[in-house]
Amino acid sequence: MRHALLFSVFVVASCGLAYELIAAALSSYVLGDSVTQFSTVIGTYLFAMGVGSWLSRYIERGLAIRFIQIEILVGVIGGFSAVILFLVFAHLSGPFRLVLYGLVFVTGMLVGLEIPLIMRILKNELAFKEVVSQVLTFDYLGALAVSILFPLLLAPHLGLMRTSMMFGLFNVLVALWAIALFGRDSGIVPAAAGQVERAAPMALPPSAASFLRAQCAIALLLLVGGFAFADKLTALAEEGIYADQIIYAESTPYQRIVVTRWRDDLRLHLNGNLQFSSRDEYRYHDALVHPALATLPGAKRVLILGGGDGLAAREVLRYPQIESITLVDLDRNMTNLFAKAPLLTALNQNALSSPKVKVLNQDALLWLEQNPDMFDLILIDFPDPSNFSLGKLYSSAFYRLLEKHLSATGLAVIQSTSPYYARKSFWCIVATLEDAGFRTAPYHAYVPSFGEWGYIIAGRGTFVPPAAFPVVPRSFDAPSLKALFEFPPDMARVPTEVNRLNNQVLVRYFEEEWRRVMR
């Protein structure tokens, strides 16, 4: 029994950490700012475990029965936690945080009850120091296993819903195993010489074992059903988040990709955030590509960082002098989707299949560090700096690295969020580029799906807007381009700090400004 219970500690610890990681990952998907979400979820969970451990002192009888019942409860509550959170966010977004921290607290409290009960059960077989050392060893090993498997295998391949259901099943299976262990005993401990036979303190009466098996059967039925219909549950939740018809949805190791359609309008969402609408994306990509590239008649080599949808590459390919485009996007699933799906390849005009385009699925920062190539134009089309993993790609260290890959007269163009809705964020990026040694030319363009959107051209000299366009943009011409470089008072420059790797001030600006917009 001892070895079986110690293995159950391993499973219990694995399940507990999995529920914690699922809640933190899901909240960072829908609320952004992954550091805040992981910090507050982990803090709440650990506090709740402490509360559970304290409450375990009041369980004085029927330790085996209580342990089994707690396992079943943890399995059901933790197993359905992702489903509950997705549905609440989709249909009742107001109380999302209340439900999030409520689930985290209840799950943590129940997990906090489990380990003390196992230790008290094992004290009949082991010395106290052995109980503590062995239980905690298996507890930490279980946590290590899940912390490695969750980001590498479970979340990207099973998704959050199926992962939570799977660990719920593990909890209930531990409960069934415990019923078998404790129910196997006849309930009588043989007497030693000169002693009276006594009842085994952990033995389950047959009636209790039958009742617990029935509870396990119900929990297993629910969890197996939830696992089997996870795709439909995800679709139900996302139908509440996205107003349009979902035609493609996938969880990758890096993000949740959703493509929606309403009539002739295709929309791409990453982690719930709109990336483009096919009705007006040309305005965004016109502004990203043409003002800079029109001033570089000798440009032959272009680097695109991000831009896995191929839409920026489409615009660059309109210039016949371009010989090669290197596109570096972290997510292979993203670039494969936009290289193969007919509706999407029609939108980017098969740009990712062009012989001039080389697609590399690597981390942009690491690629820049390891690759010596030089480019005449670098287009940076990253998602907005909504978390610290993205914020590093807007830092002074990143821009200093970027400068080493620009040819003598080369230019870099950075999409830089909205100077109207996120004014400090926009000018923070300008200040950061200037701190890295660039001379900057900030500008903005109106994109109906987003409002006023900001860009920055960065180079070693003063940028002069083109007097004519060899490739005509659809949304502006040379005379109207000048207005894009002018900022009215409500978008004019404001003082900001420089975004450095050790402060990531841009992420804080971005979260504060967009939070006000979304209220």
Disulfide bonds with the S-S distance in Angstrom:
none
